[in-house]
Amino acid sequence: MANTKSALKRAKIAERNRLRNKAYKSAVKTLMKKYLSAVATYAANPSSESKKEVDDRMSEAYSKIDKAVKRGVLHPNNGARKKSKLAKKLKSSTVSA
């Protein structure tokens, strides 16, 4: 346990930041899952409305990933890797469809 006043403050700040980072990471994972399910639906039944859904989900996921990188929650390479994974999934599903 921290003994000094400054150490107590740092522990409090670290906990606050941990919870904020956890919320960002959770939101990124949720949006990625929603996007991947939209891509699966689009691959199974390609239509203009399902394509629009995929584009909307991709935009949301990219935005949240970029914001997490900007805030320092994710490393820039980690964010780029996640975005690349999403784009690759869409490309592979549309090529096979």
Chimera marker file (.cmm) of the C-alpha trace (Angstrom):
<marker_set name="trace">
<marker id="1" x="0.000" y="0.000" z="0.000" r="1" g="1" b="0" radius="0.5"/>
<marker id="2" x="1.208" y="3.493" z="-0.805" r="1" g="1" b="0" radius="0.5"/>
<marker id="3" x="2.510" y="5.456" z="2.159" r="1" g="1" b="0" radius="0.5"/>
<marker id="4" x="3.209" y="8.943" z="0.851" r="1" g="1" b="0" radius="0.5"/>
<marker id="5" x="0.622" y="11.466" z="-0.238" r="1" g="1" b="0" radius="0.5"/>
<marker id="6" x="2.008" y="11.555" z="-3.785" r="1" g="1" b="0" radius="0.5"/>
<marker id="7" x="2.028" y="7.756" z="-4.039" r="1" g="1" b="0" radius="0.5"/>
<marker id="8" x="-1.600" y="7.624" z="-2.903" r="1" g="1" b="0" radius="0.5"/>
<marker id="9" x="-2.508" y="10.202" z="-5.542" r="1" g="1" b="0" radius="0.5"/>
<marker id="10" x="-0.669" y="8.279" z="-8.285" r="1" g="1" b="0" radius="0.5"/>
<marker id="11" x="-2.450" y="5.051" z="-7.287" r="1" g="1" b="0" radius="0.5"/>
<marker id="12" x="-5.803" y="6.850" z="-7.467" r="1" g="1" b="0" radius="0.5"/>
<marker id="13" x="-4.986" y="8.323" z="-10.893" r="1" g="1" b="0" radius="0.5"/>
<marker id="14" x="-3.735" y="4.981" z="-12.191" r="1" g="1" b="0" radius="0.5"/>
<marker id="15" x="-6.992" y="3.294" z="-11.168" r="1" g="1" b="0" radius="0.5"/>
<marker id="16" x="-9.059" y="6.036" z="-12.831" r="1" g="1" b="0" radius="0.5"/>
<marker id="17" x="-7.045" y="5.690" z="-16.047" r="1" g="1" b="0" radius="0.5"/>
<marker id="18" x="-7.294" y="1.884" z="-15.943" r="1" g="1" b="0" radius="0.5"/>
<marker id="19" x="-11.081" y="2.061" z="-15.812" r="1" g="1" b="0" radius="0.5"/>
<marker id="20" x="-11.207" y="4.594" z="-18.661" r="1" g="1" b="0" radius="0.5"/>
<marker id="21" x="-8.872" y="2.456" z="-20.792" r="1" g="1" b="0" radius="0.5"/>
<marker id="22" x="-10.951" y="-0.627" z="-20.023" r="1" g="1" b="0" radius="0.5"/>
<marker id="23" x="-14.084" y="1.155" z="-21.267" r="1" g="1" b="0" radius="0.5"/>
<marker id="24" x="-12.385" y="2.145" z="-24.530" r="1" g="1" b="0" radius="0.5"/>
<marker id="25" x="-10.998" y="-1.346" z="-25.133" r="1" g="1" b="0" radius="0.5"/>
<marker id="26" x="-14.385" y="-2.911" z="-24.411" r="1" g="1" b="0" radius="0.5"/>
<marker id="27" x="-16.117" y="-0.518" z="-26.826" r="1" g="1" b="0" radius="0.5"/>
<marker id="28" x="-13.562" y="-1.297" z="-29.556" r="1" g="1" b="0" radius="0.5"/>
<marker id="29" x="-14.112" y="-5.051" z="-29.111" r="1" g="1" b="0" radius="0.5"/>
<marker id="30" x="-17.897" y="-4.645" z="-29.179" r="1" g="1" b="0" radius="0.5"/>
<marker id="31" x="-17.828" y="-2.558" z="-32.362" r="1" g="1" b="0" radius="0.5"/>
<marker id="32" x="-15.457" y="-5.027" z="-34.017" r="1" g="1" b="0" radius="0.5"/>
<marker id="33" x="-17.808" y="-7.913" z="-33.209" r="1" g="1" b="0" radius="0.5"/>
<marker id="34" x="-20.795" y="-5.978" z="-34.588" r="1" g="1" b="0" radius="0.5"/>
<marker id="35" x="-18.842" y="-5.241" z="-37.758" r="1" g="1" b="0" radius="0.5"/>
<marker id="36" x="-17.777" y="-8.868" z="-38.206" r="1" g="1" b="0" radius="0.5"/>
<marker id="37" x="-21.363" y="-10.070" z="-37.795" r="1" g="1" b="0" radius="0.5"/>
<marker id="38" x="-22.497" y="-7.474" z="-40.367" r="1" g="1" b="0" radius="0.5"/>
<marker id="39" x="-19.824" y="-8.728" z="-42.788" r="1" g="1" b="0" radius="0.5"/>
<marker id="40" x="-20.988" y="-12.320" z="-42.267" r="1" g="1" b="0" radius="0.5"/>
<marker id="41" x="-24.571" y="-11.283" z="-43.009" r="1" g="1" b="0" radius="0.5"/>
<marker id="42" x="-23.447" y="-9.403" z="-46.103" r="1" g="1" b="0" radius="0.5"/>
<marker id="43" x="-21.394" y="-12.374" z="-47.329" r="1" g="1" b="0" radius="0.5"/>
<marker id="44" x="-24.355" y="-14.714" z="-46.884" r="1" g="1" b="0" radius="0.5"/>
<marker id="45" x="-26.825" y="-12.396" z="-48.618" r="1" g="1" b="0" radius="0.5"/>
<marker id="46" x="-25.248" y="-9.468" z="-50.512" r="1" g="1" b="0" radius="0.5"/>
<marker id="47" x="-27.634" y="-6.547" z="-50.875" r="1" g="1" b="0" radius="0.5"/>
<marker id="48" x="-27.380" y="-2.776" z="-50.920" r="1" g="1" b="0" radius="0.5"/>
<marker id="49" x="-28.829" y="-2.361" z="-47.417" r="1" g="1" b="0" radius="0.5"/>
<marker id="50" x="-26.498" y="-4.972" z="-45.926" r="1" g="1" b="0" radius="0.5"/>
<marker id="51" x="-23.565" y="-3.259" z="-47.687" r="1" g="1" b="0" radius="0.5"/>
<marker id="52" x="-24.640" y="0.045" z="-46.121" r="1" g="1" b="0" radius="0.5"/>
<marker id="53" x="-24.821" y="-1.663" z="-42.713" r="1" g="1" b="0" radius="0.5"/>
<marker id="54" x="-21.279" y="-2.983" z="-43.186" r="1" g="1" b="0" radius="0.5"/>
<marker id="55" x="-20.030" y="0.479" z="-44.156" r="1" g="1" b="0" radius="0.5"/>
<marker id="56" x="-21.721" y="2.071" z="-41.136" r="1" g="1" b="0" radius="0.5"/>
<marker id="57" x="-20.273" y="-0.529" z="-38.751" r="1" g="1" b="0" radius="0.5"/>
<marker id="58" x="-16.822" y="-0.145" z="-40.292" r="1" g="1" b="0" radius="0.5"/>
<marker id="59" x="-16.972" y="3.625" z="-39.872" r="1" g="1" b="0" radius="0.5"/>
<marker id="60" x="-17.985" y="3.297" z="-36.208" r="1" g="1" b="0" radius="0.5"/>
<marker id="61" x="-15.243" y="0.766" z="-35.483" r="1" g="1" b="0" radius="0.5"/>
<marker id="62" x="-12.545" y="2.782" z="-37.288" r="1" g="1" b="0" radius="0.5"/>
<marker id="63" x="-13.605" y="5.930" z="-35.454" r="1" g="1" b="0" radius="0.5"/>
<marker id="64" x="-13.460" y="4.274" z="-32.026" r="1" g="1" b="0" radius="0.5"/>
<marker id="65" x="-10.094" y="2.650" z="-32.796" r="1" g="1" b="0" radius="0.5"/>
<marker id="66" x="-8.647" y="5.980" z="-33.954" r="1" g="1" b="0" radius="0.5"/>
<marker id="67" x="-9.953" y="7.724" z="-30.862" r="1" g="1" b="0" radius="0.5"/>
<marker id="68" x="-8.449" y="5.039" z="-28.602" r="1" g="1" b="0" radius="0.5"/>
<marker id="69" x="-5.083" y="5.464" z="-30.335" r="1" g="1" b="0" radius="0.5"/>
<marker id="70" x="-5.320" y="9.254" z="-30.008" r="1" g="1" b="0" radius="0.5"/>
<marker id="71" x="-6.048" y="8.965" z="-26.279" r="1" g="1" b="0" radius="0.5"/>
<marker id="72" x="-3.144" y="6.554" z="-25.764" r="1" g="1" b="0" radius="0.5"/>
<marker id="73" x="-5.317" y="3.571" z="-24.845" r="1" g="1" b="0" radius="0.5"/>
<marker id="74" x="-4.008" y="1.561" z="-27.805" r="1" g="1" b="0" radius="0.5"/>
<marker id="75" x="-0.560" y="1.637" z="-29.362" r="1" g="1" b="0" radius="0.5"/>
<marker id="76" x="-0.670" y="3.060" z="-32.917" r="1" g="1" b="0" radius="0.5"/>
<marker id="77" x="0.511" y="-0.234" z="-34.427" r="1" g="1" b="0" radius="0.5"/>
<marker id="78" x="-2.177" y="-2.110" z="-32.464" r="1" g="1" b="0" radius="0.5"/>
<marker id="79" x="-4.830" y="0.239" z="-33.846" r="1" g="1" b="0" radius="0.5"/>
<marker id="80" x="-3.503" y="-0.154" z="-37.385" r="1" g="1" b="0" radius="0.5"/>
<marker id="81" x="-3.494" y="-3.933" z="-36.989" r="1" g="1" b="0" radius="0.5"/>
<marker id="82" x="-7.122" y="-3.946" z="-35.824" r="1" g="1" b="0" radius="0.5"/>
<marker id="83" x="-8.232" y="-1.755" z="-38.737" r="1" g="1" b="0" radius="0.5"/>
<marker id="84" x="-6.292" y="-3.930" z="-41.183" r="1" g="1" b="0" radius="0.5"/>
<marker id="85" x="-7.976" y="-7.040" z="-39.777" r="1" g="1" b="0" radius="0.5"/>
<marker id="86" x="-11.403" y="-5.490" z="-40.355" r="1" g="1" b="0" radius="0.5"/>
<marker id="87" x="-10.626" y="-4.448" z="-43.924" r="1" g="1" b="0" radius="0.5"/>
<marker id="88" x="-9.133" y="-7.843" z="-44.711" r="1" g="1" b="0" radius="0.5"/>
<marker id="89" x="-12.248" y="-9.621" z="-43.435" r="1" g="1" b="0" radius="0.5"/>
<marker id="90" x="-14.496" y="-7.568" z="-45.714" r="1" g="1" b="0" radius="0.5"/>
<marker id="91" x="-12.242" y="-8.081" z="-48.730" r="1" g="1" b="0" radius="0.5"/>
<marker id="92" x="-12.057" y="-11.843" z="-48.260" r="1" g="1" b="0" radius="0.5"/>
<marker id="93" x="-15.826" y="-12.129" z="-47.867" r="1" g="1" b="0" radius="0.5"/>
<marker id="94" x="-16.585" y="-10.048" z="-50.978" r="1" g="1" b="0" radius="0.5"/>
<marker id="95" x="-14.035" y="-11.903" z="-53.147" r="1" g="1" b="0" radius="0.5"/>
<marker id="96" x="-15.568" y="-15.258" z="-52.228" r="1" g="1" b="0" radius="0.5"/>
<marker id="97" x="-19.116" y="-13.949" z="-52.655" r="1" g="1" b="0" radius="0.5"/>
<link id1="1" id2="2" r="1" g="1" b="0" radius="0.2"/>
<link id1="2" id2="3" r="1" g="1" b="0" radius="0.2"/>
<link id1="3" id2="4" r="1" g="1" b="0" radius="0.2"/>
<link id1="4" id2="5" r="1" g="1" b="0" radius="0.2"/>
<link id1="5" id2="6" r="1" g="1" b="0" radius="0.2"/>
<link id1="6" id2="7" r="1" g="1" b="0" radius="0.2"/>
<link id1="7" id2="8" r="1" g="1" b="0" radius="0.2"/>
<link id1="8" id2="9" r="1" g="1" b="0" radius="0.2"/>
<link id1="9" id2="10" r="1" g="1" b="0" radius="0.2"/>
<link id1="10" id2="11" r="1" g="1" b="0" radius="0.2"/>
<link id1="11" id2="12" r="1" g="1" b="0" radius="0.2"/>
<link id1="12" id2="13" r="1" g="1" b="0" radius="0.2"/>
<link id1="13" id2="14" r="1" g="1" b="0" radius="0.2"/>
<link id1="14" id2="15" r="1" g="1" b="0" radius="0.2"/>
<link id1="15" id2="16" r="1" g="1" b="0" radius="0.2"/>
<link id1="16" id2="17" r="1" g="1" b="0" radius="0.2"/>
<link id1="17" id2="18" r="1" g="1" b="0" radius="0.2"/>
<link id1="18" id2="19" r="1" g="1" b="0" radius="0.2"/>
<link id1="19" id2="20" r="1" g="1" b="0" radius="0.2"/>
<link id1="20" id2="21" r="1" g="1" b="0" radius="0.2"/>
<link id1="21" id2="22" r="1" g="1" b="0" radius="0.2"/>
<link id1="22" id2="23" r="1" g="1" b="0" radius="0.2"/>
<link id1="23" id2="24" r="1" g="1" b="0" radius="0.2"/>
<link id1="24" id2="25" r="1" g="1" b="0" radius="0.2"/>
<link id1="25" id2="26" r="1" g="1" b="0" radius="0.2"/>
<link id1="26" id2="27" r="1" g="1" b="0" radius="0.2"/>
<link id1="27" id2="28" r="1" g="1" b="0" radius="0.2"/>
<link id1="28" id2="29" r="1" g="1" b="0" radius="0.2"/>
<link id1="29" id2="30" r="1" g="1" b="0" radius="0.2"/>
<link id1="30" id2="31" r="1" g="1" b="0" radius="0.2"/>
<link id1="31" id2="32" r="1" g="1" b="0" radius="0.2"/>
<link id1="32" id2="33" r="1" g="1" b="0" radius="0.2"/>
<link id1="33" id2="34" r="1" g="1" b="0" radius="0.2"/>
<link id1="34" id2="35" r="1" g="1" b="0" radius="0.2"/>
<link id1="35" id2="36" r="1" g="1" b="0" radius="0.2"/>
<link id1="36" id2="37" r="1" g="1" b="0" radius="0.2"/>
<link id1="37" id2="38" r="1" g="1" b="0" radius="0.2"/>
<link id1="38" id2="39" r="1" g="1" b="0" radius="0.2"/>
<link id1="39" id2="40" r="1" g="1" b="0" radius="0.2"/>
<link id1="40" id2="41" r="1" g="1" b="0" radius="0.2"/>
<link id1="41" id2="42" r="1" g="1" b="0" radius="0.2"/>
<link id1="42" id2="43" r="1" g="1" b="0" radius="0.2"/>
<link id1="43" id2="44" r="1" g="1" b="0" radius="0.2"/>
<link id1="44" id2="45" r="1" g="1" b="0" radius="0.2"/>
<link id1="45" id2="46" r="1" g="1" b="0" radius="0.2"/>
<link id1="46" id2="47" r="1" g="1" b="0" radius="0.2"/>
<link id1="47" id2="48" r="1" g="1" b="0" radius="0.2"/>
<link id1="48" id2="49" r="1" g="1" b="0" radius="0.2"/>
<link id1="49" id2="50" r="1" g="1" b="0" radius="0.2"/>
<link id1="50" id2="51" r="1" g="1" b="0" radius="0.2"/>
<link id1="51" id2="52" r="1" g="1" b="0" radius="0.2"/>
<link id1="52" id2="53" r="1" g="1" b="0" radius="0.2"/>
<link id1="53" id2="54" r="1" g="1" b="0" radius="0.2"/>
<link id1="54" id2="55" r="1" g="1" b="0" radius="0.2"/>
<link id1="55" id2="56" r="1" g="1" b="0" radius="0.2"/>
<link id1="56" id2="57" r="1" g="1" b="0" radius="0.2"/>
<link id1="57" id2="58" r="1" g="1" b="0" radius="0.2"/>
<link id1="58" id2="59" r="1" g="1" b="0" radius="0.2"/>
<link id1="59" id2="60" r="1" g="1" b="0" radius="0.2"/>
<link id1="60" id2="61" r="1" g="1" b="0" radius="0.2"/>
<link id1="61" id2="62" r="1" g="1" b="0" radius="0.2"/>
<link id1="62" id2="63" r="1" g="1" b="0" radius="0.2"/>
<link id1="63" id2="64" r="1" g="1" b="0" radius="0.2"/>
<link id1="64" id2="65" r="1" g="1" b="0" radius="0.2"/>
<link id1="65" id2="66" r="1" g="1" b="0" radius="0.2"/>
<link id1="66" id2="67" r="1" g="1" b="0" radius="0.2"/>
<link id1="67" id2="68" r="1" g="1" b="0" radius="0.2"/>
<link id1="68" id2="69" r="1" g="1" b="0" radius="0.2"/>
<link id1="69" id2="70" r="1" g="1" b="0" radius="0.2"/>
<link id1="70" id2="71" r="1" g="1" b="0" radius="0.2"/>
<link id1="71" id2="72" r="1" g="1" b="0" radius="0.2"/>
<link id1="72" id2="73" r="1" g="1" b="0" radius="0.2"/>
<link id1="73" id2="74" r="1" g="1" b="0" radius="0.2"/>
<link id1="74" id2="75" r="1" g="1" b="0" radius="0.2"/>
<link id1="75" id2="76" r="1" g="1" b="0" radius="0.2"/>
<link id1="76" id2="77" r="1" g="1" b="0" radius="0.2"/>
<link id1="77" id2="78" r="1" g="1" b="0" radius="0.2"/>
<link id1="78" id2="79" r="1" g="1" b="0" radius="0.2"/>
<link id1="79" id2="80" r="1" g="1" b="0" radius="0.2"/>
<link id1="80" id2="81" r="1" g="1" b="0" radius="0.2"/>
<link id1="81" id2="82" r="1" g="1" b="0" radius="0.2"/>
<link id1="82" id2="83" r="1" g="1" b="0" radius="0.2"/>
<link id1="83" id2="84" r="1" g="1" b="0" radius="0.2"/>
<link id1="84" id2="85" r="1" g="1" b="0" radius="0.2"/>
<link id1="85" id2="86" r="1" g="1" b="0" radius="0.2"/>
<link id1="86" id2="87" r="1" g="1" b="0" radius="0.2"/>
<link id1="87" id2="88" r="1" g="1" b="0" radius="0.2"/>
<link id1="88" id2="89" r="1" g="1" b="0" radius="0.2"/>
<link id1="89" id2="90" r="1" g="1" b="0" radius="0.2"/>
<link id1="90" id2="91" r="1" g="1" b="0" radius="0.2"/>
<link id1="91" id2="92" r="1" g="1" b="0" radius="0.2"/>
<link id1="92" id2="93" r="1" g="1" b="0" radius="0.2"/>
<link id1="93" id2="94" r="1" g="1" b="0" radius="0.2"/>
<link id1="94" id2="95" r="1" g="1" b="0" radius="0.2"/>
<link id1="95" id2="96" r="1" g="1" b="0" radius="0.2"/>
<link id1="96" id2="97" r="1" g="1" b="0" radius="0.2"/>
</marker_set>
